[in-house]
Amino acid sequence: MTLSRPPLIGITLDHEPGGEGAFSRYPFHALRENYLTAVSEAGGLPVCLGYGQNADALMDRLDALIITGGAFDVDPALYGEEPHPLTTLKSSRTSAEHALLRAALVRDRPVLGICGGMQLLAVEAGGTLIQHLPPEQQHEQPNPRHEPGHAVSILPGTQLARIVGSSTMSVNSSHHQSVRTPGRAKISALAPDGVIEAIELESARFALGVQWHPEFTLDPGDRRLYAALVEAAR
């Protein structure tokens, strides 16, 4: 059923322990402003999600879910591996996001996974991750994140290709891990060096993951991606 009101788009938050010199001396949630702005400009109402709520109850109320990125990694135990020395875990965040993702997929709510959110979507689909990319591949781009880092090739015949209407996009790059195998997901974009840059679940109405950060809206396809998410949530 098409909603007449703007759809509620849940956005996952990061978590910091706080301390002297931090935003708060006490634990706090945080999120870059442009995650919310991108949703608002696409016509959705962004709703920030903490970790203590019931995932099923939340997804009963929300119309779509965005799983954001952050300076942490998905627990490799979820795909049967031991942690790499440079793998950094935030167990409470991963547990909360995993529960929300599963609740969203069961209800066929639209899902957009960004950076680590894409990696979690791949793991939920039975895939695996590369825990540390060689630094010479420069997927942690040296220039600012509000500038492009490299191009990606959008694979024809994918939902992503239909959304962005282009065979290439210019994207930023801020990750040291990537999808190794997508499991049940379909690969929908690749970096020039072959790193998987986007995946999608064909079994879902809308479940896409992108390795870049479209909230910076560096490419026209980024705005189209957010617009498609909001439209799917109506």
C-alpha positions in Angstrom: 0.0 0.0 0.0 1.3 3.4 -0.9 1.9 5.7 2.1 0.6 9.3 1.9 2.9 10.4 4.7 6.7 10.5 4.4 8.1 7.0 5.2 10.0 6.5 8.4 13.6 5.4 7.6 15.4 3.9 10.5 19.2 4.7 10.6 21.6 2.8 12.9 23.9 4.8 15.2 27.5 4.3 16.2 28.4 4.1 19.9 31.3 5.6 21.7 32.4 5.0 25.3 32.8 8.7 26.2 35.6 10.1 28.4 37.6 13.1 29.1 37.9 15.3 26.0 35.1 13.4 24.2 31.7 14.8 23.3 30.5 13.4 26.6 32.2 11.9 29.6 29.5 9.2 29.5 28.7 6.6 26.7 26.9 8.2 23.7 25.5 7.4 20.3 26.8 9.4 17.2 26.1 9.8 13.5 27.3 12.1 10.8 24.7 14.7 9.9 24.7 13.9 6.1 23.2 10.4 6.7 20.0 12.2 8.0 20.2 15.0 5.4 20.3 12.5 2.5 17.2 10.8 3.7 15.3 14.0 4.3 16.2 15.4 0.9 14.9 12.2 -0.7 11.6 12.7 1.0 11.9 10.4 4.0 11.8 11.0 7.7 15.0 9.8 9.3 14.7 8.0 12.7 17.9 7.3 14.7 18.1 3.8 16.2 19.9 3.0 19.4 20.8 -0.5 20.6 18.4 -1.2 23.5 15.2 -1.5 21.6 13.4 -4.6 20.4 14.3 -5.1 16.7 10.9 -6.7 15.8 8.9 -3.9 17.5 11.0 -1.3 15.7 10.6 -2.8 12.3 6.9 -3.1 12.8 6.8 0.7 13.0 9.5 1.6 10.5 9.1 1.6 6.7 12.8 1.0 5.8 16.2 0.5 7.3 19.7 2.0 6.7 22.6 0.2 8.3 25.4 2.7 8.4 29.2 2.4 8.4 31.7 3.1 11.1 35.3 2.6 12.4 34.7 -1.1 13.3 34.3 -4.5 11.7 31.6 -7.2 11.5 32.6 -10.1 13.9 34.3 -12.8 11.8 32.7 -15.4 14.0 29.5 -14.8 12.1 31.2 -16.2 9.0 33.3 -18.8 10.7 36.7 -17.1 10.9 39.1 -15.9 13.6 39.8 -12.2 13.8 42.6 -10.6 11.8 45.0 -8.6 14.0 43.6 -5.4 12.5 39.9 -6.4 12.9 38.2 -4.1 15.4 34.9 -5.3 16.9 31.9 -3.5 18.4 29.9 -6.5 19.5 26.9 -4.6 20.9 26.5 -2.6 17.7 26.8 -5.7 15.4 24.3 -7.6 17.5 21.8 -4.7 17.3 22.3 -4.2 13.6 22.1 -7.9 12.8 18.8 -8.2 14.7 17.4 -5.2 12.9 18.5 -6.5 9.5 16.9 -9.9 10.1 13.7 -8.2 11.3 13.6 -6.0 8.2 14.2 -8.8 5.8 11.5 -11.0 7.4 9.0 -8.2 6.9 10.4 -7.4 3.4 11.2 -3.8 4.5 13.6 -2.0 2.1 17.2 -2.1 3.4 20.2 -0.1 2.4 23.5 -1.2 3.8 26.3 1.3 3.7 30.0 0.3 4.0 30.0 -2.0 7.0 26.2 -2.3 6.5 26.9 -3.8 3.1 29.3 -6.2 4.7 26.8 -7.3 7.3 24.2 -7.8 4.5 26.7 -10.1 2.7 27.3 -12.1 5.9 23.6 -12.4 6.5 23.3 -13.8 3.0 25.9 -16.5 3.8 28.9 -14.6 2.4 32.4 -14.0 3.8 34.7 -10.9 4.1 38.3 -10.1 3.4 39.3 -8.9 6.8 42.1 -6.6 5.6 42.8 -5.3 2.1 46.4 -4.6 1.1 47.1 -0.9 1.8 48.5 -0.4 -1.7 44.9 -0.9 -3.1 44.1 2.4 -1.4 40.5 1.7 -0.4 41.2 4.0 2.5 41.5 6.9 0.1 44.1 9.6 1.0 42.0 12.5 -0.1 39.0 13.8 1.9 35.8 11.6 1.9 33.8 14.4 0.3 35.8 13.9 -2.9 35.7 10.8 -5.2 38.3 8.1 -4.5 37.8 5.9 -7.6 35.2 4.8 -10.1 33.0 1.7 -9.9 31.4 -0.3 -12.7 27.7 -1.0 -12.3 26.9 -4.5 -13.6 24.1 -4.5 -16.2 20.8 -6.2 -15.4 21.0 -5.4 -11.7 18.5 -3.4 -9.6 21.3 -1.0 -8.9 21.9 -0.4 -12.6 18.2 0.3 -13.0 18.2 2.8 -10.1 21.3 4.8 -10.9 20.8 4.7 -14.7 24.5 4.5 -15.5 27.2 1.9 -16.1 29.7 3.8 -13.9 29.8 6.0 -10.8 32.4 8.1 -9.0 32.5 7.1 -5.4 34.5 7.7 -2.2 36.3 4.9 -0.4 36.8 4.4 3.3 37.2 0.8 4.2 39.9 -1.7 5.0 37.6 -4.8 4.7 35.5 -5.9 1.7 33.1 -8.7 0.6 35.0 -11.8 -0.4 32.0 -14.0 -1.4 28.5 -12.6 -1.5 26.7 -15.8 -0.6 23.1 -15.6 -1.8 23.5 -12.0 -2.7 24.2 -10.8 -6.3 27.2 -8.6 -7.1 26.1 -5.4 -8.6 29.2 -3.2 -8.8 33.0 -3.6 -8.9 36.0 -1.4 -8.3 38.7 -1.3 -11.0 40.8 -3.7 -8.9 37.9 -6.2 -8.6 36.9 -5.4 -5.1 33.1 -5.9 -4.7 31.5 -2.5 -4.3 27.8 -3.3 -4.2 25.5 -6.3 -3.7 21.7 -6.9 -3.7 19.4 -9.7 -2.6 17.2 -10.8 -5.5 14.8 -12.5 -3.0 13.9 -9.2 -1.4 11.9 -6.3 -2.7 14.7 -3.9 -2.0 17.9 -5.0 -0.2 21.0 -3.3 -1.5 24.5 -2.8 0.0 27.1 -0.3 -1.3 30.7 -0.1 -0.1 30.9 3.6 -0.6 29.2 6.4 1.3 26.3 7.7 -0.8 25.3 10.2 1.9 28.0 12.5 0.6 26.1 12.6 -2.8 29.2 12.8 -4.9 27.6 11.2 -7.9 24.1 11.7 -9.4 23.5 8.0 -8.7 23.8 8.6 -5.0 20.7 10.8 -4.8 18.8 8.3 -7.1 19.7 5.5 -4.6 18.2 7.4 -1.7 15.2 8.3 -3.7 14.7 4.7 -4.7 14.9 3.6 -1.1 12.3 6.2 0.0 10.0 5.3 -2.9 10.3 1.6 -2.1 9.3 2.4 1.5 6.0 4.2 0.5 
